[in-house]
Amino acid sequence: MSDSEEVLFEQQGAVGFITLNRPKSLNALTLNMIRLMDPQLAAWEDDASIAAVVIRGAGERAFCAGGDVIDVYKAGLAAKETGSTTGLQADFFFEEYRLNRRIFQYPKPYIALIDGFTMGGGVGVSILGAFRVATERTRAAMPETAIGLFPDVGGSYFLPRLKGEIGCYLALTGARIKPADCLYSGLANAYIESVDMPALEAAFAKTDWSGDAKAVAAKVIDGFAKDPGEAPLQAQQAQIDRIFAASSVEEIVTSLKAEEGDWARETLSTLLSRSPASMKVSLEQLRRGRDMDFDDAMIMEYRMSQAFMAEHDFYEGVRSVLIDKDHAPKWSPATLEEVSGEMVGRYFEALGDRDLTFS
C-alpha cells in the first residue's frame, strides 16, 4: 500500500467521506495519515459543496485502535541516546494534537462511525467531533497507562467532562467499554446496528443538507438509532464517583482494598499493573484539565508527551505490550510511593520555543 492509500477521501453528494485504510493494523494512526487528514479537513471546511464529514474505518474489526506507536518508540529511543528533542517522537504528537484541535473546532457536522475497536488516538479523532455513532462491535478505551503513557488526544479536556468520575476511572485503568457504556458515559451519542451502517452511509450521501446541517445529521442518524441496552457502568456509577474522586492514586488504591466484590478486586488488580508514574501524572492531568479550555489542555498535553518521551516507562511499556508481548513491564519508579510530587510536576513544565502552537 502506498502512503497516499493509508487514508481514502471521496465526496458523495454533499458529504466528504474519510476512510482510515489500514485494516490489518486496526487502522492505527501514523504520522502520514495525520498529514493526509489535516489538509483535507481544512479544504472541506472551505468547500461550499461539502455540508458534513463522515469518518470511518476500513474492515469490520476497528474504527481506529490508536496511534501506531512503534515508530514513535524507535525514534524516541534514538533521540534519548543523542539527547535530541527533534524527530518523529516530537512531530507525531505535535501534528496529531493540531489535528485533534481542528476536529474539535470543525464548523461542519463531523460524524465518526466508531464501529469496532476505538482506542486512544481513535477516541481523539471521534469524541472531539459532534457525532459519534457506536455499534454492537464498538469497544472503546484510553489504554495509555498500560504502556507508560497518559490519556492524550484531548483526554485532559473530555475525560473530566464525562459523567461523574467515569473519565478518571477510564484514564487510570484503561478499561475497555462496550456500546451501552459508551453512550452512558458520553464517549458516543448514538447507537445503530452494524448491519445498518451501509444504509446510514448511503442516507448521508443522498440526503438534502440545506438548512441547519447539524439538525440534518441528527435526523439521519435518528432514523437508524437503536437502544443499546443497559449500561453496566450505571450500576457502578456511585462507587466510581466515591472512589475516583480521591486526590491521589494512593487514596484510590486504599479505597479499592477496603471494598468488597469482583469489580473492586479486578479494578485494584488492574491499577497495580499500570505504570505508577503514568497513573499519578494522569490524575494530575485530569484535575488540571477540569478547568482548562481546549487549547490550553492540548498545550499541556504536548508538554507531557515530550516529558514521557524523555523517561523510562513509555519504552518499557511498549516493549512489554507491543514488542516482546510478555506483559511483564518493569516500571521505574516501581511503586506509587516512589513517584514524588516534584517528579509529577516535571511532566508539566513549559518547553519554551518547542511548545505546541496552532498557527
Contacts in CASP RR format, 6 or more apart in sequence:
PFRMAT RR
TARGET T0000
AUTHOR 0000-0000-0000
METHOD contacts of the structure
MODEL  1
MSDSEEVLFEQQGAVGFITLNRPKSLNALTLNMIRLMDPQLAAWEDDASI
AAVVIRGAGERAFCAGGDVIDVYKAGLAAKETGSTTGLQADFFFEEYRLN
RRIFQYPKPYIALIDGFTMGGGVGVSILGAFRVATERTRAAMPETAIGLF
PDVGGSYFLPRLKGEIGCYLALTGARIKPADCLYSGLANAYIESVDMPAL
EAAFAKTDWSGDAKAVAAKVIDGFAKDPGEAPLQAQQAQIDRIFAASSVE
EIVTSLKAEEGDWARETLSTLLSRSPASMKVSLEQLRRGRDMDFDDAMIM
EYRMSQAFMAEHDFYEGVRSVLIDKDHAPKWSPATLEEVSGEMVGRYFEA
LGDRDLTFS
1 21 0 8 1.000
1 22 0 8 1.000
3 32 0 8 1.000
4 36 0 8 1.000
5 21 0 8 1.000
6 20 0 8 1.000
6 21 0 8 1.000
6 22 0 8 1.000
6 30 0 8 1.000
6 32 0 8 1.000
6 33 0 8 1.000
6 36 0 8 1.000
7 18 0 8 1.000
7 19 0 8 1.000
7 20 0 8 1.000
7 21 0 8 1.000
7 33 0 8 1.000
7 36 0 8 1.000
7 37 0 8 1.000
7 40 0 8 1.000
8 17 0 8 1.000
8 18 0 8 1.000
8 19 0 8 1.000
8 21 0 8 1.000
8 58 0 8 1.000
9 16 0 8 1.000
9 17 0 8 1.000
9 18 0 8 1.000
9 19 0 8 1.000
9 36 0 8 1.000
9 40 0 8 1.000
10 16 0 8 1.000
10 17 0 8 1.000
10 19 0 8 1.000
11 17 0 8 1.000
11 49 0 8 1.000
11 50 0 8 1.000
12 204 0 8 1.000
12 205 0 8 1.000
13 205 0 8 1.000
13 206 0 8 1.000
14 49 0 8 1.000
14 50 0 8 1.000
14 51 0 8 1.000
14 52 0 8 1.000
14 209 0 8 1.000
15 50 0 8 1.000
15 51 0 8 1.000
15 52 0 8 1.000
15 53 0 8 1.000
15 54 0 8 1.000
15 204 0 8 1.000
15 205 0 8 1.000
15 209 0 8 1.000
16 44 0 8 1.000
16 50 0 8 1.000
16 52 0 8 1.000
16 53 0 8 1.000
16 54 0 8 1.000
17 53 0 8 1.000
17 54 0 8 1.000
17 55 0 8 1.000
17 56 0 8 1.000
17 201 0 8 1.000
18 37 0 8 1.000
18 40 0 8 1.000
18 53 0 8 1.000
18 54 0 8 1.000
18 55 0 8 1.000
18 56 0 8 1.000
19 55 0 8 1.000
19 56 0 8 1.000
19 57 0 8 1.000
19 58 0 8 1.000
20 27 0 8 1.000
20 29 0 8 1.000
20 33 0 8 1.000
20 55 0 8 1.000
20 56 0 8 1.000
20 57 0 8 1.000
20 58 0 8 1.000
20 63 0 8 1.000
20 64 0 8 1.000
21 27 0 8 1.000
21 57 0 8 1.000
21 58 0 8 1.000
22 28 0 8 1.000
22 30 0 8 1.000
22 33 0 8 1.000
22 58 0 8 1.000
23 57 0 8 1.000
23 58 0 8 1.000
23 59 0 8 1.000
23 61 0 8 1.000
23 62 0 8 1.000
25 65 0 8 1.000
25 68 0 8 1.000
26 61 0 8 1.000
26 62 0 8 1.000
26 64 0 8 1.000
26 65 0 8 1.000
26 66 0 8 1.000
26 117 0 8 1.000
27 57 0 8 1.000
27 58 0 8 1.000
27 62 0 8 1.000
27 63 0 8 1.000
27 64 0 8 1.000
27 65 0 8 1.000
28 64 0 8 1.000
28 65 0 8 1.000
28 66 0 8 1.000
28 67 0 8 1.000
28 68 0 8 1.000
29 64 0 8 1.000
29 66 0 8 1.000
29 67 0 8 1.000
29 68 0 8 1.000
29 96 0 8 1.000
29 121 0 8 1.000
29 122 0 8 1.000
29 125 0 8 1.000
30 67 0 8 1.000
30 68 0 8 1.000
30 71 0 8 1.000
31 71 0 8 1.000
31 88 0 8 1.000
31 91 0 8 1.000
31 92 0 8 1.000
31 95 0 8 1.000
31 96 0 8 1.000
34 92 0 8 1.000
34 95 0 8 1.000
34 96 0 8 1.000
34 99 0 8 1.000
35 95 0 8 1.000
37 99 0 8 1.000
37 125 0 8 1.000
38 95 0 8 1.000
38 98 0 8 1.000
38 99 0 8 1.000
38 102 0 8 1.000
41 53 0 8 1.000
41 99 0 8 1.000
41 102 0 8 1.000
41 103 0 8 1.000
41 106 0 8 1.000
42 102 0 8 1.000
44 50 0 8 1.000
44 53 0 8 1.000
44 108 0 8 1.000
45 106 0 8 1.000
45 107 0 8 1.000
45 108 0 8 1.000
50 108 0 8 1.000
51 108 0 8 1.000
51 109 0 8 1.000
51 209 0 8 1.000
51 213 0 8 1.000
51 216 0 8 1.000
52 108 0 8 1.000
52 109 0 8 1.000
52 110 0 8 1.000
52 111 0 8 1.000
52 204 0 8 1.000
52 209 0 8 1.000
52 213 0 8 1.000
52 216 0 8 1.000
52 217 0 8 1.000
53 106 0 8 1.000
53 108 0 8 1.000
53 109 0 8 1.000
53 110 0 8 1.000
53 111 0 8 1.000
54 111 0 8 1.000
54 112 0 8 1.000
54 113 0 8 1.000
54 201 0 8 1.000
54 204 0 8 1.000
55 110 0 8 1.000
55 111 0 8 1.000
55 112 0 8 1.000
55 113 0 8 1.000
55 125 0 8 1.000
55 126 0 8 1.000
56 63 0 8 1.000
56 112 0 8 1.000
56 113 0 8 1.000
56 115 0 8 1.000
56 201 0 8 1.000
57 63 0 8 1.000
57 64 0 8 1.000
57 113 0 8 1.000
57 115 0 8 1.000
60 115 0 8 1.000
60 116 0 8 1.000
60 137 0 8 1.000
60 194 0 8 1.000
61 116 0 8 1.000
61 117 0 8 1.000
61 137 0 8 1.000
62 116 0 8 1.000
62 117 0 8 1.000
62 118 0 8 1.000
63 112 0 8 1.000
63 113 0 8 1.000
63 114 0 8 1.000
63 115 0 8 1.000
63 116 0 8 1.000
63 117 0 8 1.000
63 118 0 8 1.000
63 122 0 8 1.000
63 126 0 8 1.000
63 138 0 8 1.000
64 117 0 8 1.000
64 118 0 8 1.000
64 119 0 8 1.000
64 121 0 8 1.000
64 122 0 8 1.000
64 125 0 8 1.000
64 126 0 8 1.000
65 117 0 8 1.000
65 118 0 8 1.000
65 119 0 8 1.000
65 122 0 8 1.000
66 119 0 8 1.000
66 120 0 8 1.000
66 121 0 8 1.000
66 122 0 8 1.000
66 123 0 8 1.000
67 96 0 8 1.000
67 120 0 8 1.000
67 121 0 8 1.000
67 122 0 8 1.000
69 147 0 8 1.000
69 149 0 8 1.000
69 318 0 8 1.000
69 322 0 8 1.000
70 318 0 8 1.000
70 322 0 8 1.000
70 323 0 8 1.000
71 88 0 8 1.000
71 92 0 8 1.000
72 88 0 8 1.000
72 89 0 8 1.000
72 92 0 8 1.000
72 309 0 8 1.000
73 314 0 8 1.000
73 315 0 8 1.000
73 318 0 8 1.000
73 319 0 8 1.000
73 322 0 8 1.000
73 323 0 8 1.000
74 88 0 8 1.000
75 87 0 8 1.000
75 88 0 8 1.000
75 89 0 8 1.000
76 87 0 8 1.000
76 88 0 8 1.000
76 89 0 8 1.000
76 309 0 8 1.000
76 315 0 8 1.000
77 315 0 8 1.000
78 84 0 8 1.000
79 85 0 8 1.000
79 86 0 8 1.000
79 87 0 8 1.000
79 89 0 8 1.000
79 309 0 8 1.000
80 309 0 8 1.000
80 310 0 8 1.000
80 315 0 8 1.000
85 306 0 8 1.000
85 354 0 8 1.000
89 306 0 8 1.000
89 309 0 8 1.000
90 306 0 8 1.000
90 309 0 8 1.000
90 354 0 8 1.000
93 152 0 8 1.000
93 301 0 8 1.000
93 302 0 8 1.000
93 305 0 8 1.000
93 306 0 8 1.000
94 302 0 8 1.000
94 356 0 8 1.000
96 121 0 8 1.000
96 153 0 8 1.000
97 152 0 8 1.000
97 153 0 8 1.000
97 154 0 8 1.000
97 298 0 8 1.000
97 301 0 8 1.000
97 302 0 8 1.000
97 356 0 8 1.000
98 356 0 8 1.000
98 358 0 8 1.000
99 125 0 8 1.000
100 124 0 8 1.000
100 125 0 8 1.000
100 128 0 8 1.000
100 153 0 8 1.000
100 154 0 8 1.000
100 298 0 8 1.000
101 294 0 8 1.000
101 295 0 8 1.000
101 298 0 8 1.000
101 358 0 8 1.000
103 110 0 8 1.000
103 124 0 8 1.000
103 125 0 8 1.000
103 128 0 8 1.000
103 129 0 8 1.000
104 128 0 8 1.000
104 129 0 8 1.000
104 154 0 8 1.000
104 294 0 8 1.000
105 294 0 8 1.000
106 129 0 8 1.000
106 130 0 8 1.000
108 213 0 8 1.000
109 130 0 8 1.000
109 131 0 8 1.000
109 213 0 8 1.000
109 214 0 8 1.000
109 216 0 8 1.000
109 217 0 8 1.000
110 128 0 8 1.000
110 129 0 8 1.000
110 130 0 8 1.000
110 131 0 8 1.000
111 129 0 8 1.000
111 130 0 8 1.000
111 131 0 8 1.000
111 133 0 8 1.000
111 204 0 8 1.000
111 217 0 8 1.000
111 221 0 8 1.000
112 125 0 8 1.000
112 126 0 8 1.000
112 127 0 8 1.000
112 129 0 8 1.000
112 131 0 8 1.000
112 132 0 8 1.000
112 133 0 8 1.000
113 133 0 8 1.000
113 135 0 8 1.000
113 197 0 8 1.000
113 200 0 8 1.000
113 201 0 8 1.000
114 122 0 8 1.000
114 126 0 8 1.000
114 132 0 8 1.000
114 133 0 8 1.000
114 134 0 8 1.000
114 135 0 8 1.000
114 138 0 8 1.000
114 140 0 8 1.000
114 182 0 8 1.000
114 188 0 8 1.000
115 133 0 8 1.000
115 134 0 8 1.000
115 135 0 8 1.000
115 137 0 8 1.000
115 138 0 8 1.000
115 194 0 8 1.000
115 197 0 8 1.000
116 135 0 8 1.000
116 137 0 8 1.000
116 138 0 8 1.000
116 139 0 8 1.000
117 139 0 8 1.000
118 126 0 8 1.000
118 138 0 8 1.000
118 139 0 8 1.000
118 140 0 8 1.000
118 141 0 8 1.000
118 187 0 8 1.000
119 139 0 8 1.000
119 140 0 8 1.000
119 141 0 8 1.000
119 142 0 8 1.000
119 143 0 8 1.000
119 176 0 8 1.000
120 141 0 8 1.000
120 142 0 8 1.000
120 143 0 8 1.000
120 144 0 8 1.000
120 151 0 8 1.000
120 152 0 8 1.000
120 153 0 8 1.000
121 152 0 8 1.000
121 153 0 8 1.000
122 153 0 8 1.000
123 140 0 8 1.000
123 141 0 8 1.000
123 142 0 8 1.000
123 153 0 8 1.000
123 155 0 8 1.000
123 187 0 8 1.000
124 153 0 8 1.000
124 154 0 8 1.000
124 155 0 8 1.000
125 153 0 8 1.000
126 132 0 8 1.000
127 158 0 8 1.000
127 186 0 8 1.000
127 187 0 8 1.000
128 153 0 8 1.000
128 154 0 8 1.000
128 158 0 8 1.000
130 214 0 8 1.000
130 217 0 8 1.000
131 189 0 8 1.000
131 190 0 8 1.000
131 217 0 8 1.000
131 218 0 8 1.000
131 221 0 8 1.000
132 182 0 8 1.000
132 187 0 8 1.000
132 188 0 8 1.000
132 189 0 8 1.000
132 190 0 8 1.000
133 188 0 8 1.000
133 189 0 8 1.000
133 190 0 8 1.000
133 191 0 8 1.000
133 192 0 8 1.000
133 200 0 8 1.000
133 221 0 8 1.000
134 140 0 8 1.000
134 179 0 8 1.000
134 182 0 8 1.000
134 183 0 8 1.000
134 187 0 8 1.000
134 188 0 8 1.000
134 190 0 8 1.000
134 191 0 8 1.000
134 192 0 8 1.000
134 228 0 8 1.000
135 179 0 8 1.000
135 191 0 8 1.000
135 192 0 8 1.000
135 193 0 8 1.000
135 194 0 8 1.000
135 197 0 8 1.000
136 179 0 8 1.000
136 193 0 8 1.000
136 194 0 8 1.000
136 228 0 8 1.000
137 194 0 8 1.000
138 178 0 8 1.000
138 179 0 8 1.000
138 182 0 8 1.000
138 188 0 8 1.000
139 176 0 8 1.000
139 177 0 8 1.000
139 178 0 8 1.000
140 176 0 8 1.000
140 177 0 8 1.000
140 182 0 8 1.000
140 187 0 8 1.000
140 188 0 8 1.000
141 170 0 8 1.000
141 174 0 8 1.000
141 175 0 8 1.000
141 176 0 8 1.000
141 177 0 8 1.000
142 151 0 8 1.000
142 155 0 8 1.000
142 159 0 8 1.000
142 170 0 8 1.000
142 171 0 8 1.000
142 174 0 8 1.000
143 174 0 8 1.000
143 176 0 8 1.000
144 150 0 8 1.000
144 151 0 8 1.000
144 152 0 8 1.000
144 174 0 8 1.000
144 278 0 8 1.000
144 282 0 8 1.000
145 151 0 8 1.000
145 171 0 8 1.000
145 172 0 8 1.000
145 173 0 8 1.000
145 174 0 8 1.000
145 274 0 8 1.000
145 275 0 8 1.000
145 278 0 8 1.000
145 279 0 8 1.000
145 282 0 8 1.000
146 174 0 8 1.000
146 273 0 8 1.000
146 274 0 8 1.000
146 275 0 8 1.000
146 317 0 8 1.000
146 321 0 8 1.000
147 275 0 8 1.000
147 314 0 8 1.000
147 317 0 8 1.000
147 318 0 8 1.000
147 320 0 8 1.000
147 321 0 8 1.000
147 322 0 8 1.000
148 274 0 8 1.000
148 275 0 8 1.000
148 277 0 8 1.000
148 278 0 8 1.000
148 308 0 8 1.000
148 313 0 8 1.000
148 314 0 8 1.000
148 316 0 8 1.000
148 317 0 8 1.000
148 329 0 8 1.000
148 331 0 8 1.000
149 278 0 8 1.000
149 308 0 8 1.000
149 313 0 8 1.000
149 314 0 8 1.000
150 171 0 8 1.000
150 278 0 8 1.000
150 281 0 8 1.000
150 282 0 8 1.000
150 285 0 8 1.000
150 301 0 8 1.000
150 304 0 8 1.000
150 305 0 8 1.000
150 308 0 8 1.000
151 159 0 8 1.000
151 170 0 8 1.000
151 171 0 8 1.000
151 282 0 8 1.000
151 285 0 8 1.000
151 286 0 8 1.000
152 301 0 8 1.000
152 304 0 8 1.000
152 305 0 8 1.000
153 301 0 8 1.000
154 294 0 8 1.000
154 297 0 8 1.000
154 298 0 8 1.000
154 301 0 8 1.000
155 171 0 8 1.000
155 285 0 8 1.000
155 286 0 8 1.000
155 297 0 8 1.000
155 301 0 8 1.000
156 285 0 8 1.000
156 286 0 8 1.000
156 288 0 8 1.000
156 289 0 8 1.000
156 292 0 8 1.000
156 297 0 8 1.000
156 298 0 8 1.000
156 300 0 8 1.000
156 301 0 8 1.000
157 289 0 8 1.000
157 292 0 8 1.000
157 293 0 8 1.000
157 294 0 8 1.000
157 297 0 8 1.000
157 298 0 8 1.000
159 167 0 8 1.000
159 168 0 8 1.000
159 170 0 8 1.000
159 171 0 8 1.000
159 286 0 8 1.000
160 167 0 8 1.000
160 168 0 8 1.000
160 286 0 8 1.000
160 287 0 8 1.000
160 289 0 8 1.000
160 290 0 8 1.000
161 290 0 8 1.000
162 170 0 8 1.000
162 185 0 8 1.000
162 186 0 8 1.000
162 187 0 8 1.000
163 184 0 8 1.000
163 185 0 8 1.000
163 186 0 8 1.000
163 237 0 8 1.000
164 237 0 8 1.000
164 240 0 8 1.000
164 241 0 8 1.000
165 240 0 8 1.000
165 241 0 8 1.000
165 243 0 8 1.000
165 244 0 8 1.000
165 245 0 8 1.000
166 185 0 8 1.000
166 233 0 8 1.000
166 237 0 8 1.000
166 240 0 8 1.000
167 185 0 8 1.000
167 244 0 8 1.000
167 286 0 8 1.000
168 244 0 8 1.000
168 245 0 8 1.000
168 283 0 8 1.000
168 286 0 8 1.000
169 175 0 8 1.000
169 240 0 8 1.000
169 244 0 8 1.000
169 267 0 8 1.000
170 177 0 8 1.000
170 185 0 8 1.000
171 282 0 8 1.000
171 283 0 8 1.000
171 285 0 8 1.000
171 286 0 8 1.000
172 244 0 8 1.000
172 249 0 8 1.000
172 252 0 8 1.000
172 271 0 8 1.000
172 274 0 8 1.000
172 279 0 8 1.000
172 282 0 8 1.000
172 283 0 8 1.000
173 267 0 8 1.000
173 270 0 8 1.000
173 271 0 8 1.000
173 274 0 8 1.000
174 270 0 8 1.000
174 274 0 8 1.000
175 270 0 8 1.000
177 185 0 8 1.000
177 187 0 8 1.000
177 233 0 8 1.000
178 232 0 8 1.000
179 188 0 8 1.000
179 191 0 8 1.000
179 228 0 8 1.000
180 191 0 8 1.000
180 228 0 8 1.000
180 229 0 8 1.000
180 230 0 8 1.000
180 231 0 8 1.000
180 232 0 8 1.000
181 187 0 8 1.000
181 231 0 8 1.000
181 232 0 8 1.000
181 233 0 8 1.000
182 188 0 8 1.000
183 189 0 8 1.000
183 190 0 8 1.000
183 191 0 8 1.000
183 228 0 8 1.000
183 231 0 8 1.000
184 231 0 8 1.000
184 233 0 8 1.000
184 234 0 8 1.000
185 231 0 8 1.000
185 233 0 8 1.000
190 221 0 8 1.000
190 222 0 8 1.000
190 225 0 8 1.000
191 225 0 8 1.000
191 226 0 8 1.000
191 227 0 8 1.000
191 228 0 8 1.000
192 200 0 8 1.000
192 221 0 8 1.000
192 224 0 8 1.000
192 225 0 8 1.000
192 226 0 8 1.000
193 226 0 8 1.000
196 224 0 8 1.000
199 224 0 8 1.000
200 220 0 8 1.000
200 221 0 8 1.000
200 224 0 8 1.000
203 220 0 8 1.000
203 224 0 8 1.000
204 217 0 8 1.000
204 220 0 8 1.000
207 216 0 8 1.000
207 220 0 8 1.000
208 216 0 8 1.000
209 216 0 8 1.000
233 240 0 8 1.000
236 263 0 8 1.000
239 259 0 8 1.000
239 263 0 8 1.000
239 264 0 8 1.000
242 255 0 8 1.000
243 252 0 8 1.000
243 255 0 8 1.000
243 256 0 8 1.000
243 259 0 8 1.000
244 252 0 8 1.000
246 252 0 8 1.000
246 255 0 8 1.000
247 287 0 8 1.000
248 280 0 8 1.000
248 283 0 8 1.000
249 271 0 8 1.000
249 276 0 8 1.000
249 279 0 8 1.000
249 280 0 8 1.000
249 283 0 8 1.000
249 336 0 8 1.000
250 336 0 8 1.000
250 337 0 8 1.000
252 271 0 8 1.000
253 268 0 8 1.000
253 271 0 8 1.000
253 272 0 8 1.000
253 336 0 8 1.000
256 264 0 8 1.000
256 267 0 8 1.000
256 268 0 8 1.000
256 271 0 8 1.000
257 268 0 8 1.000
271 279 0 8 1.000
275 313 0 8 1.000
275 317 0 8 1.000
275 329 0 8 1.000
275 331 0 8 1.000
276 331 0 8 1.000
276 333 0 8 1.000
276 334 0 8 1.000
276 335 0 8 1.000
276 336 0 8 1.000
276 338 0 8 1.000
276 339 0 8 1.000
277 311 0 8 1.000
277 313 0 8 1.000
277 331 0 8 1.000
277 333 0 8 1.000
277 339 0 8 1.000
277 343 0 8 1.000
277 344 0 8 1.000
278 313 0 8 1.000
279 336 0 8 1.000
280 336 0 8 1.000
280 339 0 8 1.000
280 341 0 8 1.000
280 344 0 8 1.000
281 304 0 8 1.000
281 344 0 8 1.000
281 347 0 8 1.000
284 344 0 8 1.000
284 345 0 8 1.000
284 347 0 8 1.000
284 348 0 8 1.000
285 300 0 8 1.000
285 301 0 8 1.000
285 304 0 8 1.000
288 300 0 8 1.000
288 348 0 8 1.000
289 297 0 8 1.000
289 300 0 8 1.000
292 300 0 8 1.000
295 358 0 8 1.000
298 356 0 8 1.000
299 355 0 8 1.000
299 356 0 8 1.000
300 348 0 8 1.000
301 356 0 8 1.000
302 351 0 8 1.000
302 355 0 8 1.000
302 356 0 8 1.000
303 347 0 8 1.000
303 348 0 8 1.000
303 349 0 8 1.000
303 350 0 8 1.000
303 351 0 8 1.000
303 355 0 8 1.000
303 356 0 8 1.000
304 347 0 8 1.000
304 348 0 8 1.000
306 351 0 8 1.000
306 354 0 8 1.000
307 346 0 8 1.000
307 347 0 8 1.000
307 348 0 8 1.000
307 349 0 8 1.000
308 314 0 8 1.000
308 347 0 8 1.000
312 331 0 8 1.000
312 332 0 8 1.000
313 329 0 8 1.000
313 331 0 8 1.000
313 332 0 8 1.000
316 329 0 8 1.000
316 330 0 8 1.000
316 331 0 8 1.000
316 332 0 8 1.000
317 329 0 8 1.000
319 329 0 8 1.000
320 326 0 8 1.000
320 327 0 8 1.000
320 328 0 8 1.000
320 329 0 8 1.000
321 327 0 8 1.000
321 329 0 8 1.000
333 339 0 8 1.000
333 343 0 8 1.000
END
